[in-house]
Amino acid sequence: MTDSTAIRHLPDHDAFLLTGSGFSYAFAVGADGSLRHLHWGGPLGASDVAALLGDDARDFGSNTWSHPRAHTEELVQHGGRRLDETALKVEFADGVRALDLAYAGHRIAGDELAVTLTDRHYPFDAVLSYRVRPDEGVLERRCELVNRGEHPVVVDRAASASWPLPWRPRWEATWLAGMYAAETQVTRRALGPGRLVLESRRGIPGHAAQPWLALDAGAGDTTGEVWSVALAWSGSWRLVGELAFDGRLHVTAGVNDYDLRLPLAPGTSWTTPVVAGVYTAAGHDDLTDRWHRYERRHVAPRPDTIRPVLYNSWEATFFDVRPESQVELARRAAGLGAELFVVDDGWFAGRDDESAGIGDWTPDARRFPDGLAPLAEEVHRLGMRFGVWVEPESVSPDSELFRAHPDWIFQWPTRPRTLARQTHLLALSRPEVRDHLVTALDGLLSSAPIDALKWDLNRPLTEASDGVDASSPWIAQVEGLYEVIDRVRALHPGVWIESCASGGGRADLGIMSRTEWTWPSDNTDALERLAIQHGYLRAHSPHTMMAWVTDSPTYLTKREIPLRFRFHSAMCGLLGIGGNLATWSTDELAGAAEHVTRYKHIRTTVQFGTVRRLDADAPDDVTALSYQAPDGGQLAVFAFAPSVRHLRRTVLLRLRDLDPAAVYVDADTGARHSGALLMHHGLRVPLVGDYASALVVLDRAP
Ligand code: DGJ
């Protein structure tokens, strides 16, 4: 036993017991040197470990067809009889592609444990790292691959971790599937025998699924065990849940092995991204709380800083960015109470439409003869911060950068290059490309008082070769991106960054540790957005979830929605405004200003509070959720109904996790409700007419 409470080595059993809030995780060194997984679930004591070691319900003896190793090993390596989903596969210089790793030692430092596995024949190690985040009940895992030999090793598959789950009679999986403009849709299915494969092969996390998965054996919002994993990786990824016919389940999570050939030169190592795992015995509400707390305390930069009310010009002016119209938008945005004004795509040289300009991060001289400084200063005079849109990883063929460096992109010498949104992808695997980007962005940020960047990417990685760097582009591109962002942030520590990839194509824990918030979707239709936000909030904290109020009808769906509903929908996250304010009526502008004021009154609660989905009480077409302030002093309850059905004029919503003895006062009507009444009977919320929405603010009486 060590000093650490979170991690214990139990020498009598050669076992490890990792414990955080509400969970324990245990494994031991087996007689053959392999690491045998023992437990991931509710908290256990050191005295329980002997029983875990003695409990082997699936001892199949010599039956090779049902060999259970893949479901009980800490890291499932390719080799021997492990014919299920494996986490690690390499090729040694002599062509051998099987691993034979055995425990060689461990090190405990504070809340971190590193266990070294060494190959029995080759000078090759896999170091499994575990870090307990005790308060949130999160376990972070990653794996370092070390080539200690004199010959190269090629890594063909390198997941961050295998996660064996305990036996349960049935499993339900919840994940966030979607597509462009319909990201993060909550998807729930019973798992059958076989594999659930969630992945991206696009070089970014993508719109089709988030690198996040939750598994339960029949949990609800407030009850039941849930296990969940999320990967901190902004490139291609893969999460596999493999369920054997007899109910054994294990999850493998990491970078995608699609087209992966990662050379490890002699004497070098590579560390996988972190995969975080959460266990709760208290249902999906508690799972959400744990992920949110984890993002706030251990992932997001500036975790305690209130996010500003944003204005973004994209849907107002698209590529027609001119200083006069931007200033007019800025005046109106400031009048509404916006605090950050971001000029989106279209401000830089040659950018009249999609066909040109990406790569040249200098203002268009025709429209901005004196650079961006005059506009930025005017925005500052209006009392707002100033930001601009960039897409640093891409380059237009029609750009000065591409003409100067046509070899800086991913391409195969003998194959056509794939254009996507009329751009190529710069090879951030190459140091000179990274240096160029840092210099260009530094130049831009130094040229004017720029406080924020919207960092976008609108194409996948296709031709996976930069012609120079031998390492895998799938890995090097993401690591290169992280380096560029880190260097830019170090040079300009005051600058805020929004992460975007054609909407919500890049919203993983890796990019979120480097950006203040994300743009979850290009779909700003306030009704569609509710479903997108509902899913997003499963995995991510509301203080990372930007949402704009745009024009009605919106340009993507052509749906008309009243201003009030649009504001209420966007107020569930980080309120932004993205409409063409030049066309808004005086009444609309006055209404908008009132909503912004109201949002500022509740935004600490919304951004940093405890979120509850209140669907269970609501009819199918009603969306409802509540936010409770971190100190419990304020509640914001939102409800939305797209159309009148069955003579409905109100919904009764039972709130959760209040103090039953406290009194909560409606900030608008003065009505007083006990916590007990709100939880056990409910709050009656009016929803009258089509596109009805409500925001009820309740203050806890002193
Ligand atoms: C895609 C983003 O998601 C949009 O918000 C906008 O910034 C465009 N790119 C600009 O090209």
Residues whose N, C-alpha, C, O or C-beta is under 5 A from the ligand:
A	BS01	DGJ	W314 D344 D345 D456 C500 S502 G503 D522
